[in-house]
Amino acid sequence: MGLLSYFLGIEVSNTPNNYILTQRKYTKEMLTDYELDISKPAVTPFPLNLKLSPEGDNYPNAGLCRCYVGKLNFLPHTRPDLSFDVQSLSQFSHSPKLSHIVSLTHTLGYVNHTTCQDIILRATYPLTLKDLSHSDWAACPSTRRSVTSYILLLGTSPISWKSKKQSTVSKSSSEAEYMEMSQVVGEVSWIVRLLQELGIQGLKPFQINCDNQYDLRIAKNPILHERKKHIEVDCHFTRDKVLKGLLNLPTQHQLADIFSKILLSSHHTNLFSKHGMVNVLYIPSLKGGVGVTFLLPLLTLCSLMFYISYIEQGTSMHLFTGNNTLTNRPAF
């Protein structure tokens, strides 16, 4: 059958120790069809300090806006840096305003400027699972719902990420963070079971990197206080995983901000470089790692997770259904 080179719109290239995933062909076709001016390069996906809202003058060609937001929805399969921005734009595609078109044009200018940013799957051993998560409390100016965001790394390779507006309004940043933590624990628990089915044994307790010390105390505290009864189910679920030794809860530098808010260009570039993405124009050769042997479980995992995302596009979860959710799992 030969080596895989194309799968569900994703182009695949390989070196002895790495696989590179890209959607450059799809991106160029999408940008060629775009009718507005996107020649001005942008260094961030969204304008700084921008908060989209349903207020303002209607854009006369709503169908065109929906068309391009729909096309953008497929890019985060290999572009985690676009997850938050596409999630934000998707919320208003049913009734776009002029301000939304300005934001859409800015995002496409960024995509046009970064077409060579690809995901790289590196052959690293041992395969360790790590989570980088964050929630932006009361981020939505219309509903004051918080935004859950995370990215999961297997070794140094991204395998799952999400940017999603939470289903309820949180009364505090601690509550928003803990709701986000519960979702992450559920996702990682599922991935651990899948890895075990693929024959990967002896996984160490995975890390959930959270920047809220109070949430860490809740996760380890067996006593539920009156003030946190409203998140009791999430507390029990997460604490159960802590007690079973499945996860560890350190506080690290927060690398998941890129999925929940608009950042300064310098901060965006710094985080972007740490999420398993590379600009292939500036890397003459991709070397390192320990051989293809340890890539096989990673590639199999990525393929399964992307295929699940693909077949569920029309259902409750992940893509393009107007529920303000964008979950992506890459494929090879």
C-alpha atoms as one frame of an Amber mdcrd trajectory, in Angstrom:
protein
   0.000   0.000   0.000   2.910   2.372   0.549   3.340   5.273   2.924   0.377
   7.476   3.694   0.475  10.823   1.903  -3.114  12.118   2.045  -5.979  11.447
   4.438  -9.318  13.325   4.630  -7.828  16.546   3.310  -4.629  16.352   5.362
  -1.301  16.079   3.561   1.335  13.882   5.173   5.094  13.933   4.665   7.702
  12.056   6.634  11.359  11.851   7.566  12.963   8.838   9.315  11.917  10.146
  12.743   9.044  12.567  12.137   5.726  12.974  10.403   4.454  16.376   9.271
   0.737  17.123   8.902  -0.457  20.063   6.849  -3.485  21.429   4.980  -1.587
  23.779   2.688  -3.424  22.650  -0.449  -6.816  23.219   1.174  -5.679  26.560
   2.604  -4.473  27.889  -0.746  -7.697  26.846  -2.463  -9.761  28.551   0.242
  -7.779  31.795   0.101  -7.916  31.899  -3.701 -11.720  31.939  -3.595 -11.955
  34.682  -0.964 -13.491  37.885  -2.372 -12.170  40.395   0.192  -8.693  41.865
   0.509  -6.493  39.648   2.702  -3.159  40.872   1.389  -2.293  42.656   4.645
  -0.342  40.171   6.798  -1.362  39.614  10.424   0.806  38.158  13.181  -2.127
  37.088  15.401  -5.410  35.396  14.399  -7.581  38.146  15.931  -7.135  41.893
  16.455  -5.918  42.653  19.965  -8.564  43.348  22.662 -11.399  42.405  20.319
 -14.663  41.134  21.818 -17.208  39.965  19.268 -20.848  40.723  20.048 -24.218
  40.369  18.272 -24.616  44.162  18.167 -23.915  46.348  15.144 -24.845  46.772
  11.493 -25.723  43.656   9.549 -23.406  42.457   6.812 -25.423  42.391   3.563
 -24.039  39.054   2.301 -24.558  36.708   5.243 -24.240  33.632   3.026 -20.716
  34.594   2.006 -19.697  35.001   5.641 -21.128  31.600   6.559 -19.324  30.053
   3.603 -15.901  31.224   4.711 -16.421  30.574   8.392 -17.469  27.063   7.394
 -14.290  26.639   5.366 -12.196  27.937   8.249 -13.738  25.301  10.504 -11.634
  22.569   8.891  -8.266  24.268   9.391  -7.920  23.709  13.164  -7.462  19.998
  12.446  -3.818  20.900  11.848  -3.796  24.471  13.164  -4.478  24.510  16.927
  -3.677  28.229  16.984  -6.926  28.909  15.098  -9.239  27.015  17.480 -10.305
  29.958  19.654 -10.753  32.332  16.738 -12.818  29.962  14.612 -14.918  29.080
  17.657 -15.580  32.779  18.243 -16.485  33.528  14.622 -18.769  30.484  14.386
 -21.034  31.878  17.096 -22.167  34.733  14.840 -22.215  33.149  11.392 -26.034
  32.955  11.415 -26.328  36.764  11.591 -22.954  38.355  10.827 -22.239  42.023
  11.458 -19.779  44.307   9.713 -17.407  43.981  12.678 -17.436  40.203  12.238
 -16.332  40.564   8.614 -13.442  42.763   9.731 -12.423  40.025  12.186 -12.865
  37.305   9.563 -10.678  39.211   7.109  -8.022  39.656   9.802  -8.062  35.919
  10.565  -7.737  35.016   6.898  -4.879  37.498   6.570  -3.160  35.624   9.403
  -3.819  32.284   7.707  -2.433  33.651   4.442   0.666  34.838   6.291   1.241
  31.473   8.034   0.365  28.868   5.405   3.562  26.911   6.119   2.834  26.316
   9.799   2.422  22.557  10.185   2.055  20.010  12.961   5.047  17.774  13.531
   4.749  14.366  15.208   8.125  13.505  16.682   9.422  10.074  17.624  10.034
  10.530  21.333  10.342   7.920  24.056   8.980   7.351  26.598   5.528   8.469
  25.501   4.277  10.745  28.259   0.879  12.417  28.304   0.623  16.057  29.310
  -2.247  18.534  29.462  -2.125  22.318  29.165  -5.479  23.824  30.083  -7.022
  27.158  30.922 -10.401  28.852  31.218 -11.182  32.509  30.593 -13.806  33.462
  33.172 -16.904  35.329  31.910 -15.194  35.837  28.561 -18.349  36.137  26.456
 -19.631  39.745  26.689 -23.164  38.679  25.718 -23.751  35.710  28.046 -20.814
  36.002  30.504 -20.069  32.327  30.017 -16.474  31.224  30.387 -14.325  29.629
  27.700 -12.779  26.211  28.297  -9.555  25.501  26.448  -6.917  22.797  26.526
  -4.336  20.975  24.449  -3.068  17.444  25.120   0.467  16.441  24.167   1.765
  12.895  23.736   5.471  13.424  24.136   5.875  16.713  22.293   3.136  15.988
  19.746  -0.335  17.552  20.010  -3.101  14.948  19.798  -6.249  16.720  21.049
  -7.310  20.304  21.677 -10.487  22.215  22.367 -11.838  25.734  22.610 -15.413
  25.780  23.880 -17.786  28.170  25.594 -19.038  26.549  28.804 -22.694  25.554
  29.012 -23.437  27.461  32.232 -22.454  30.770  33.791 -19.776  30.375  36.476
 -20.004  32.507  39.593 -16.239  32.632  40.047 -13.028  32.000  38.152 -12.429
  29.017  40.435 -15.701  27.422  39.357 -14.908  28.026  35.686 -11.453  26.497
  36.077 -12.808  23.448  37.879 -15.478  22.822  35.244 -12.714  23.011  32.650
 -10.544  20.637  34.696 -13.340  18.076  34.851 -13.712  18.090  31.058  -9.966
  17.664  30.617  -9.850  14.735  33.046 -12.624  13.014  31.092 -10.821  13.502
  27.787  -7.460  12.321  29.080  -8.988   9.306  30.831 -10.468   8.238  27.498
  -7.120   8.732  25.727  -5.304   6.670  28.377  -7.730   3.782  27.821  -7.233
   4.058  24.062  -3.446   4.054  24.433  -3.668   0.945  26.587  -5.762  -0.779
  23.916  -3.025   0.117  21.415  -0.522  -1.725  23.576   1.110   1.187  25.386
   1.540   0.179  29.016   3.146   1.746  32.062   1.948   5.297  31.471   2.867
   7.527  34.376   0.198   9.696  36.029  -0.448  12.450  33.532  -0.120  16.094
  34.459  -2.962  18.583  34.426  -1.371  22.004  34.422  -3.714  24.455  36.101
  -2.992  28.047  37.153  -5.546  28.213  39.986  -4.204  27.092  43.381  -7.695
  26.947  44.911  -8.788  24.404  42.303  -5.802  22.236  43.163  -6.822  22.288
  46.821 -10.395  21.343  45.895  -9.131  18.376  43.863  -7.208  17.033  46.857
  -9.657  17.994  49.608 -12.094  15.231  50.665 -14.447  17.764  52.285 -17.019
  19.572  50.167 -17.806  22.977  51.574 -21.115  24.785  51.210 -19.672  27.303
  48.771 -18.722  24.641  46.239 -21.735  22.324  46.381 -22.814  23.595  42.946
 -19.806  21.854  41.367 -20.007  18.724  43.516 -20.139  16.252  40.616 -17.055
  17.753  38.974 -15.279  17.715  42.347 -15.977  14.024  42.939 -15.012  13.040
  39.385 -11.678  14.871  39.387 -10.761  13.951  42.972 -11.425  10.287  42.199
  -8.787  10.406  39.454  -6.328  12.111  41.816  -6.814   9.461  44.494  -6.341
   6.666  41.959  -2.984   8.145  40.992  -4.103   8.756  37.416  -3.182  12.417
  37.387  -0.915  14.929  39.020  -1.802  18.591  39.465   1.191  20.931  39.279
   1.060  24.630  38.447   3.159  25.562  35.420   3.524  28.432  33.004   0.132
  28.643  31.305   0.526  27.520  27.691  -3.199  27.121  26.969  -3.945  30.855
  26.879  -3.734  30.736  23.094  -7.007  28.734  23.061  -9.079  31.057  25.249
  -8.139  34.671  24.592  -6.547  37.154  22.228  -2.860  37.670  22.972  -0.118
  40.135  22.199   1.834  39.128  19.101   5.002  38.350  21.086   3.087  36.161
  23.576   1.166  34.449  20.768   4.385  33.630  18.897   6.038  32.297  22.059
   3.143  29.948  22.886   2.666  28.970  19.254   6.191  27.563  19.122   5.555
  25.276  22.121   2.500  23.446  20.777   4.168  20.992  18.416   3.957  23.251
  15.355   6.775  24.278  13.020   7.304  26.507  10.019   8.782  24.075   7.523
  10.317  26.860   5.456  12.844  27.505   8.209  13.778  23.901   9.015  16.049
  22.443   6.306  15.973  19.006   7.907  13.942  17.469  10.665  16.147  15.160
  12.668  16.181  13.594  16.101  14.038  11.141  17.971  14.508   7.431  18.390
  13.050   5.937  15.241   9.731   5.109  13.654   9.029   2.285  16.117   7.727
   4.697  18.718   5.843   6.747  16.137   3.474   3.918  15.284   1.307   4.109
  18.438   1.192   7.893  18.148   0.189   7.808  14.490  -2.450   5.147  15.116
  -3.875   7.190  17.978  -3.996  10.378  15.899  -5.685   8.554  13.029  -8.385
   7.086  15.249  -9.078  10.374  17.025  -9.304  12.383  13.828 -11.612   9.827
  12.221 -13.908   9.995  15.261 -14.004  13.796  14.963 -14.697  13.515  11.253
 -17.671  11.168  11.509 -19.167  13.146  14.418 -19.216  16.487  12.613 -22.965
  16.406  12.215 -23.677  15.470  15.830 -23.466  17.204  19.161 -19.796  17.666
  19.523 -17.185  19.012  17.730 -17.426  20.880  14.527 -19.517  23.451  12.824
 -22.921  22.827  14.383 -23.448  26.219  16.015 -22.933  25.008  19.563 -19.840
  27.168  20.069 -17.590  24.145  20.298 -14.493  23.309  18.387 -12.719  20.081
  19.237 -10.013  18.729  17.004  -7.883  15.641  16.965  -5.327  15.452  14.170
  -4.818  12.614  11.761  -1.832  11.388   9.853
